[in-house]
């Protein structure tokens, strides 16, 4: 079974199954490109973004064109888990000035998501954006201040972790 079929047939719950897919395919030189393409197809977006996150966490990095393709397609993500995975990838990705607007728009959208994990990582995304582009710093701090008054405890915990890092 090829990677697309493995990802599409993943039940979204079994970590062992998706990890087995990672172990089988992660050494492929086109692994990241394949995942980026599949990440923006409905049947594969949860699994492909999970695999991309795992690949980045394992120390791999994206080429500028790969990051650009992700940023240009952010508005195509439908599933909250896929949005979460991409948000969790941001600390491993460079955001150029020209890409910053796409990332900003995605973060604004996910900041109001119904899912508190997506919101928590959206705040983390604003931190990453402002770390790379200081003109977002004041707005990010404003969002953090509002969140510390109004957000769920799990979201506040994520913000406190960011603030402990020196933000």
Buried (B, 14 or more C-beta within 10 A) or exposed (E): EEBBEBBBEBEEEEEEBBEEBBEEBBEEEEBBBBBBBBBBEEBBBBBBBBBBBBBBEEEEEBEEEBBBBBBEBBEEBEEBBBBBBBBBBBBBBEBEEEBBEBBBEBBEBBBEBEBBBBBBBBBBBBBBBBBBBEEBBEBBBEBBEEBEEEBEEEBBEBBEEBEEEEB
